[in-house]
Amino acid sequence: MNSLETRTAYSLSAVFAVRMLGLFMILPVLPLFAKELTHSSPFLIGLTIGIYGLTQALFQIPLGLLSDHIGRKPVIIGGLLVFAIGSVIAALSHDIYITIMARAVQGSGAIAATTMALAADLTREDHRAKVMAFIGMSIGMAFSVAMVVGPIISHWGGLSAVFWTTALLALIGISLIVFAVPTPKQTVIHRDAGIIRAFIKPVLTQGTLMRMNASVFLLHLLMTANFSVLPLIFRDHLNIATAQHWKIYLPILLVSFLLSIPLIIIAEKYHKIKKIFIIAVLLLIISQLMLGYSPFSFYPLMLAFLIFFIGFNFMEAVQPSLVAKYSDVNTKGTAMGVYSTSQFFGIFVGGALGGLVLQKWGISGVFVFGAISAIILLLVAISLPKPDYFKSELIKLKDDLLKDIEQTRQQLLAVNGIKQVAISAEEGVAYLKVDKPGLDEKRMQEFIKQ
């Protein structure tokens, strides 16, 4: 990568990290402060946890489309400002209904799709995947850090301190956008990283992609429902002080991450992704059954928690890869946008239903609900077709090759190993899916240079 792309990777990863850190920090602490919010109930606490996912889901695609017309940076800055305002309202609130409204405001500053599109604007075709991977890693790191610092900050300054911290992080994100993130020369709609209105309907009617949307919906429903009760178990049943919860989260997350890496490598390198995907879902089911059977015994609970995150980490890593494999070259960016929206809907439903089940049937009921959700997820996983292991590539086309797009497309399809071709005249690029082992690299390079 050149210096501009390196700067883009670091600065946008930092923007993503500070925003997601602010969102994730509330997850392990909010249930612990129910008594400090008037009118609260387990259902309303769960709704407070999940409501930001609803507004994220509702606003992400519209704001992404808006950024195509008014520019990426204004949308991102506006979204971070809205997030900061919601955080301040929540920090000043002592009423659960106001806190719910504040969390909804936080989520309405939905900038994920726009930030990915900005990354695409600032990177060359052959380096774009590296920058996207860098941003993805920053989100995973933000989750881990949030699990550690959230309980510590809440112990030091209460729930309001967590929200004040999220407001500060949003302002840091704005300063990064203004001063650190490069400004693109032009805004371009990228088929691999942006949401294109015309492709939304095809994505929503493609059965396999809809199953992937259901998969990520159920996975994040399960995760959010679990966190509606786990902090309460640690404090009220295992007598672990809030400030010490990080001693549970940190080793569990680190060990589960290390154990999930070999699974990810085997799945991708040896083309075993569906089989290990099903195994990962089975791990989720086992963890929920263990938690439901013995939620208050320390060592069984820790083992179940570890098993859960091994499965969760694997699925979180490979699901985007599966979406890319199942989508065609035209719809990949739009498919990822719809997939992300489904993820946020899962967070909303998981928080709301997790809180409702806790209120009606208690802690064990939440894990029974989790087991049922994981079983449905298993049925979805089994129904997925075996994916093709084609690699996505982008190539820059000379002006002469753009004069007759259909002829150029057919010539590319005639190259051994090229399976799909979509050409964007606006970007001057061809999006390809290639069978890497069978690709005639020499012929493709000769064609590009002619």
C-alpha positions as CSV (number, residue, x, y, z in Angstrom):
1,M,0.0,0.0,0.0
2,N,1.1,3.6,-0.6
3,S,1.3,6.2,2.1
4,L,-2.3,7.4,1.4
5,E,-3.7,3.9,1.7
6,T,-1.7,3.2,4.9
7,R,-3.0,6.5,6.4
8,T,-6.5,5.5,5.3
9,A,-6.2,2.1,6.9
10,Y,-5.0,3.4,10.3
11,S,-7.2,6.5,10.5
12,L,-10.5,4.8,9.5
13,S,-9.7,1.8,11.7
14,A,-9.3,4.3,14.6
15,V,-12.7,5.9,13.7
16,F,-14.4,2.5,13.7
17,A,-12.7,1.5,16.9
18,V,-13.6,4.5,19.0
19,R,-17.2,4.4,17.8
20,M,-17.7,0.6,18.3
21,L,-15.8,0.8,21.7
22,G,-18.5,3.3,22.8
23,L,-21.3,1.0,21.7
24,F,-19.8,-2.2,23.1
25,M,-18.9,-0.8,26.5
26,I,-22.5,-0.7,27.6
27,L,-23.0,-4.4,26.9
28,P,-21.4,-5.9,30.0
29,V,-22.5,-3.1,32.4
30,L,-26.1,-1.9,31.7
31,P,-27.9,-4.8,33.4
32,L,-26.0,-4.0,36.6
33,F,-27.5,-0.6,36.9
34,A,-31.2,-1.4,36.6
35,K,-32.0,-0.1,40.1
36,E,-30.5,3.3,39.4
37,L,-32.9,4.0,36.5
38,T,-36.5,4.7,37.5
39,H,-39.3,2.6,36.0
40,S,-36.8,0.0,34.9
41,S,-37.6,-3.7,34.5
42,P,-35.6,-6.6,32.9
43,F,-37.6,-6.2,29.7
44,L,-36.8,-2.4,29.5
45,I,-33.2,-3.0,30.3
46,G,-33.0,-5.5,27.5
47,L,-34.7,-3.0,25.2
48,T,-32.2,-0.4,26.2
49,I,-29.3,-2.7,25.3
50,G,-30.8,-3.6,21.9
51,I,-32.6,-0.5,20.7
52,Y,-29.5,1.0,19.1
53,G,-29.5,-2.0,16.8
54,L,-33.0,-1.1,15.5
55,T,-32.0,2.5,14.6
56,Q,-28.7,1.3,13.2
57,A,-30.5,-1.1,11.0
58,L,-33.1,1.5,9.9
59,F,-30.6,4.2,9.0
60,Q,-27.5,2.4,7.8
61,I,-28.6,1.9,4.2
62,P,-30.3,5.3,3.7
63,L,-27.3,7.1,5.1
64,G,-25.0,5.1,2.9
65,L,-27.0,6.1,-0.2
66,L,-27.1,9.7,1.0
67,S,-23.3,9.8,1.2
68,D,-23.2,8.9,-2.6
69,H,-24.8,12.4,-3.2
70,I,-23.5,14.7,-0.5
71,G,-20.1,13.1,0.2
72,R,-18.8,10.6,2.8
73,K,-17.3,12.9,5.4
74,P,-20.4,15.1,6.0
75,V,-22.5,11.9,6.7
76,I,-19.8,10.4,9.0
77,I,-19.3,13.6,10.9
78,G,-23.1,14.0,11.3
79,G,-23.5,10.4,12.4
80,L,-20.8,10.8,15.0
81,L,-22.3,14.0,16.2
82,V,-25.7,12.3,16.6
83,F,-24.0,9.5,18.5
84,A,-22.4,12.0,20.8
85,I,-25.7,13.7,21.5
86,G,-27.4,10.4,22.3
87,S,-24.5,9.6,24.7
88,V,-24.9,12.9,26.5
89,I,-28.6,12.5,26.9
90,A,-28.0,9.0,28.3
91,A,-25.3,10.2,30.7
92,L,-27.7,12.8,32.1
93,S,-30.7,10.4,32.4
94,H,-32.0,8.7,35.5
95,D,-35.1,7.3,33.8
96,I,-35.2,4.2,31.8
97,Y,-37.5,5.6,29.1
98,I,-35.2,8.6,28.5
99,T,-32.2,6.2,28.4
100,I,-34.0,4.0,25.8
101,M,-34.6,7.1,23.7
102,A,-31.0,8.2,24.0
103,R,-29.8,4.7,22.9
104,A,-32.0,5.0,19.9
105,V,-30.5,8.3,19.1
106,Q,-27.0,6.8,19.4
107,G,-27.9,4.1,16.9
108,S,-29.4,6.5,14.4
109,G,-25.9,7.9,13.7
110,A,-25.3,4.8,11.5
111,I,-22.0,5.3,9.6
112,A,-20.7,1.8,9.0
113,A,-21.7,1.5,5.4
114,T,-20.5,5.1,4.6
115,T,-17.2,4.5,6.3
116,M,-16.6,1.4,4.2
117,A,-17.5,3.4,1.1
118,L,-15.0,6.1,2.1
119,A,-12.3,3.5,2.5
120,A,-13.0,2.3,-1.0
121,D,-12.8,5.9,-2.4
122,L,-9.4,6.2,-0.9
123,T,-7.8,2.9,-2.0
124,R,-6.7,1.3,-5.2
125,E,-8.5,-1.7,-6.4
126,D,-5.8,-4.2,-5.6
127,H,-5.3,-3.0,-2.1
128,R,-8.9,-2.4,-1.0
129,A,-9.3,-5.8,0.6
130,K,-6.3,-5.2,2.9
131,V,-7.8,-1.9,4.1
132,M,-11.2,-3.6,4.7
133,A,-9.5,-6.4,6.6
134,F,-7.6,-3.9,8.8
135,I,-10.9,-2.1,9.6
136,G,-12.5,-5.5,10.5
137,M,-9.7,-6.3,12.9
138,S,-10.2,-3.0,14.6
139,I,-13.8,-3.8,15.3
140,G,-12.9,-7.1,16.9
141,M,-10.2,-5.4,19.1
142,A,-12.8,-2.7,20.1
143,F,-15.1,-5.5,21.3
144,S,-12.4,-7.1,23.5
145,V,-11.3,-3.7,24.9
146,A,-14.9,-2.7,25.7
147,M,-15.4,-5.9,27.7
148,V,-12.5,-5.0,29.8
149,V,-12.8,-1.2,30.3
150,G,-16.6,-1.0,30.4
151,P,-16.9,-2.7,33.9
152,I,-13.9,-0.7,35.2
153,I,-15.3,2.7,34.1
154,S,-18.7,1.8,35.5
155,H,-17.2,0.8,38.8
156,W,-15.3,4.1,39.0
157,G,-18.0,6.5,37.9
158,G,-21.3,4.6,37.4
159,L,-23.3,4.2,34.3
160,S,-23.2,7.9,33.5
161,A,-19.4,7.7,33.3
162,V,-19.7,5.0,30.6
163,F,-21.9,7.3,28.5
164,W,-19.7,10.3,29.0
165,T,-16.8,8.2,27.8
166,T,-18.8,7.2,24.7
167,A,-19.5,10.9,24.0
168,L,-15.8,11.7,24.3
169,L,-15.0,8.9,22.0
170,A,-17.4,10.2,19.4
171,L,-15.8,13.6,19.5
172,I,-12.4,11.9,19.0
173,G,-13.8,10.1,16.0
174,I,-15.0,13.5,14.5
175,S,-11.5,15.0,15.0
176,L,-10.0,11.9,13.3
177,I,-12.3,12.4,10.3
178,V,-11.5,16.1,10.0
179,F,-7.8,16.0,10.6
180,A,-6.5,12.5,10.0
181,V,-8.6,10.8,7.4
182,P,-7.7,11.8,3.8
183,T,-10.4,13.5,1.7
184,P,-11.1,11.6,-1.6
185,K,-10.8,13.5,-4.8
186,Q,-14.3,12.2,-5.9
187,T,-17.1,10.1,-4.5
188,V,-17.6,6.9,-6.5
189,I,-20.2,4.1,-6.0
190,H,-18.2,0.9,-5.6
191,R,-20.0,-2.4,-6.3
192,D,-17.7,-4.3,-3.9
193,A,-17.9,-1.8,-1.0
194,G,-21.0,0.3,-1.5
195,I,-24.8,-0.1,-1.4
196,I,-26.4,0.3,-4.8
197,R,-30.2,0.9,-4.8
198,A,-30.8,-1.1,-7.9
199,F,-29.3,-4.2,-6.4
200,I,-31.2,-4.2,-3.1
201,K,-34.2,-6.1,-4.5
202,P,-32.0,-8.9,-6.1
203,V,-30.1,-9.3,-2.9
204,L,-33.4,-9.6,-0.9
205,T,-34.8,-12.2,-3.3
206,Q,-31.6,-14.4,-3.4
207,G,-32.4,-17.4,-1.2
208,T,-28.9,-18.2,-0.1
209,L,-28.1,-14.6,0.9
210,M,-31.3,-14.4,2.8
211,R,-30.2,-17.5,4.8
212,M,-26.9,-15.7,5.5
213,N,-28.9,-12.7,6.7
214,A,-30.9,-15.0,9.0
215,S,-27.7,-16.6,10.2
216,V,-26.1,-13.3,11.3
217,F,-29.5,-12.2,12.8
218,L,-29.7,-15.3,15.0
219,L,-26.0,-15.1,16.0
220,H,-26.2,-11.6,17.3
221,L,-29.7,-12.2,18.8
222,L,-28.1,-15.0,20.8
223,M,-25.0,-12.9,21.9
224,T,-27.1,-9.9,23.0
225,A,-29.6,-12.1,24.9
226,N,-26.8,-13.8,26.7
227,F,-25.4,-10.5,27.8
228,S,-28.7,-9.5,29.3
229,V,-28.1,-12.0,32.1
230,L,-24.3,-12.8,32.2
231,P,-23.2,-9.7,34.1
232,L,-26.0,-10.3,36.7
233,I,-24.8,-13.9,37.2
234,F,-21.2,-12.7,37.7
235,R,-22.2,-10.1,40.3
236,D,-25.3,-11.5,42.1
237,H,-24.7,-15.3,42.0
238,L,-20.9,-15.6,41.8
239,N,-20.2,-12.6,44.0
240,I,-17.7,-11.1,41.6
241,A,-17.4,-7.3,42.0
242,T,-18.2,-5.3,38.9
243,A,-14.6,-3.9,38.7
244,Q,-13.3,-7.5,38.5
245,H,-15.5,-8.7,35.6
246,W,-12.7,-7.9,33.2
247,K,-10.7,-10.8,34.7
248,I,-13.4,-13.1,33.3
249,Y,-13.9,-11.4,29.9
250,L,-10.2,-10.9,29.0
251,P,-8.9,-14.4,29.3
252,I,-12.1,-15.9,27.8
253,L,-11.9,-13.7,24.8
254,L,-8.2,-14.2,24.3
255,V,-8.3,-18.0,24.6
256,S,-11.4,-18.3,22.4
257,F,-9.8,-16.1,19.8
258,L,-6.6,-18.2,19.7
259,L,-8.7,-21.4,19.6
260,S,-10.9,-20.1,16.8
261,I,-7.9,-19.2,14.5
262,P,-7.1,-22.8,13.5
263,L,-10.8,-23.4,12.7
264,I,-10.8,-20.4,10.4
265,I,-7.6,-21.5,8.6
266,I,-8.9,-25.0,8.1
267,A,-12.2,-23.8,6.9
268,E,-10.8,-21.4,4.3
269,K,-7.6,-23.2,3.3
270,Y,-9.0,-26.7,3.0
271,H,-12.4,-25.7,1.8
272,K,-14.2,-27.1,4.9
273,I,-16.1,-23.9,5.7
274,K,-19.6,-25.4,5.8
275,K,-18.7,-28.4,7.9
276,I,-16.9,-26.3,10.5
277,F,-19.7,-23.7,10.3
278,I,-22.1,-26.4,11.5
279,I,-19.6,-27.5,14.2
280,A,-19.5,-23.9,15.4
281,V,-23.3,-23.7,15.7
282,L,-23.2,-27.0,17.6
283,L,-20.8,-25.3,20.0
284,L,-23.3,-22.5,20.5
285,I,-26.1,-25.0,21.3
286,I,-23.8,-26.9,23.7
287,S,-22.9,-23.6,25.5
288,Q,-26.6,-22.6,25.9
289,L,-27.5,-26.0,27.3
290,M,-24.6,-25.9,29.7
291,L,-25.5,-22.4,30.8
292,G,-29.2,-23.3,31.2
293,Y,-28.4,-26.4,33.2
294,S,-25.9,-24.9,35.6
295,P,-25.8,-21.1,35.3
296,F,-24.5,-20.5,38.8
297,S,-21.5,-22.9,39.0
298,F,-18.2,-21.0,38.3
299,Y,-16.2,-23.6,36.3
300,P,-19.0,-25.0,34.2
301,L,-20.1,-21.5,33.5
302,M,-16.6,-20.5,32.4
303,L,-16.3,-23.5,30.2
304,A,-19.7,-22.8,28.6
305,F,-18.7,-19.1,28.1
306,L,-15.5,-20.2,26.4
307,I,-17.2,-22.7,24.1
308,F,-19.7,-20.0,23.2
309,F,-17.0,-17.5,22.1
310,I,-15.1,-20.1,20.2
311,G,-18.2,-20.7,18.0
312,F,-19.1,-17.0,18.0
313,N,-15.6,-15.8,16.9
314,F,-15.4,-18.4,14.1
315,M,-18.8,-17.5,12.8
316,E,-18.2,-13.7,13.1
317,A,-15.0,-14.2,10.9
318,V,-16.4,-16.5,8.2
319,Q,-19.9,-15.2,7.7
320,P,-18.8,-12.1,5.7
321,S,-16.6,-14.5,3.6
322,L,-19.6,-16.7,2.9
323,V,-21.7,-13.6,1.9
324,A,-18.9,-12.7,-0.6
325,K,-18.8,-16.2,-1.9
326,Y,-22.6,-16.5,-2.4
327,S,-23.1,-13.0,-3.9
328,D,-22.2,-12.3,-7.5
329,V,-19.7,-9.6,-8.5
330,N,-22.4,-7.0,-9.1
331,T,-24.1,-7.3,-5.7
332,K,-21.3,-8.0,-3.2
333,G,-21.3,-4.5,-1.6
334,T,-25.1,-4.3,-1.5
335,A,-25.2,-7.9,-0.1
336,M,-22.8,-6.9,2.7
337,G,-24.9,-3.8,3.5
338,V,-28.1,-5.9,3.9
339,Y,-26.1,-8.5,5.9
340,S,-24.9,-5.8,8.3
341,T,-28.4,-4.5,8.6
342,S,-29.7,-8.0,9.6
343,Q,-26.9,-8.1,12.2
344,F,-28.2,-5.0,13.8
345,F,-31.8,-6.2,13.8
346,G,-30.5,-9.3,15.6
347,I,-29.0,-7.2,18.3
348,F,-32.3,-5.3,18.8
349,V,-34.4,-8.5,18.9
350,G,-31.9,-10.3,21.2
351,G,-31.9,-7.5,23.7
352,A,-35.6,-7.0,23.8
353,L,-36.6,-10.7,23.9
354,G,-33.7,-11.6,26.2
355,G,-35.0,-9.0,28.7
356,L,-38.6,-10.1,28.3
357,V,-37.7,-13.8,28.8
358,L,-35.6,-12.9,31.9
359,Q,-38.6,-11.0,33.3
360,K,-41.1,-13.9,32.6
361,W,-39.0,-17.0,33.1
362,G,-35.8,-16.1,34.8
363,I,-32.1,-16.6,34.0
364,S,-32.4,-20.2,32.9
365,G,-35.2,-19.2,30.6
366,V,-32.9,-16.9,28.7
367,F,-30.5,-19.8,28.0
368,V,-33.3,-22.1,26.9
369,F,-34.4,-19.3,24.6
370,G,-30.8,-19.1,23.4
371,A,-30.7,-22.9,22.8
372,I,-33.8,-22.7,20.7
373,S,-32.4,-19.8,18.7
374,A,-29.1,-21.8,18.2
375,I,-31.1,-24.8,17.0
376,I,-32.9,-22.7,14.4
377,L,-29.5,-21.4,13.4
378,L,-28.3,-25.0,13.0
379,L,-31.2,-25.6,10.6
380,V,-30.2,-22.6,8.6
381,A,-26.5,-23.7,8.5
382,I,-27.4,-27.2,7.3
383,S,-29.5,-25.7,4.5
384,L,-26.7,-23.6,3.1
385,P,-25.3,-24.9,-0.2
386,K,-21.6,-25.7,-0.6
387,P,-19.9,-22.4,-1.6
388,D,-17.6,-21.9,-4.6
389,Y,-14.1,-21.0,-3.5
390,F,-13.6,-18.3,-6.1
391,K,-11.5,-15.3,-5.3
392,S,-12.8,-11.7,-5.9
393,E,-10.5,-9.5,-7.9
394,L,-10.6,-6.0,-9.4
395,I,-8.7,-4.9,-12.4
396,K,-8.3,-1.4,-13.9
397,L,-9.3,-1.2,-17.5
398,K,-7.9,1.2,-20.1
399,D,-10.3,3.5,-21.9
400,D,-10.2,1.5,-25.1
401,L,-11.6,-1.5,-23.2
402,L,-14.5,0.6,-21.9
403,K,-15.8,1.5,-25.4
404,D,-17.6,-1.8,-25.8
405,I,-18.3,-3.1,-22.4
406,E,-20.1,-6.3,-23.4
407,Q,-17.3,-7.3,-25.8
408,T,-14.7,-6.7,-23.1
409,R,-16.8,-8.7,-20.6
410,Q,-17.0,-11.7,-23.1
411,Q,-13.3,-11.5,-23.8
412,L,-12.6,-11.7,-20.0
413,L,-15.0,-14.6,-19.6
414,A,-13.0,-16.4,-22.3
415,V,-9.9,-16.4,-20.1
416,N,-9.5,-19.7,-18.4
417,G,-10.3,-19.4,-14.6
418,I,-12.5,-16.3,-14.8
419,K,-16.0,-17.3,-13.8
420,Q,-17.9,-14.0,-13.4
421,V,-17.3,-10.5,-14.8
422,A,-19.0,-7.2,-14.1
423,I,-17.7,-4.0,-15.6
424,S,-18.3,-0.5,-14.1
425,A,-17.7,2.2,-16.7
426,E,-17.9,4.9,-14.0
427,E,-15.1,3.4,-12.0
428,G,-13.2,2.1,-15.0
429,V,-12.8,-1.3,-13.4
430,A,-13.8,-4.9,-13.9
431,Y,-15.0,-6.9,-11.0
432,L,-14.1,-10.6,-11.3
433,K,-14.6,-13.9,-9.6
434,V,-11.8,-16.2,-10.5
435,D,-10.9,-19.9,-9.9
436,K,-7.4,-19.1,-8.7
437,P,-5.8,-22.5,-9.4
438,G,-7.2,-22.6,-12.9
439,L,-6.6,-19.0,-13.8
440,D,-4.6,-18.2,-16.9
441,E,-2.7,-15.3,-15.3
442,K,-0.5,-14.6,-18.3
443,R,-3.5,-14.3,-20.7
444,M,-5.3,-12.0,-18.3
445,Q,-2.4,-9.7,-17.9
446,E,-1.8,-9.6,-21.7
447,F,-5.5,-8.7,-22.1
448,I,-5.3,-5.9,-19.6
449,K,-2.1,-4.4,-21.1
450,Q,-3.3,-4.5,-24.8
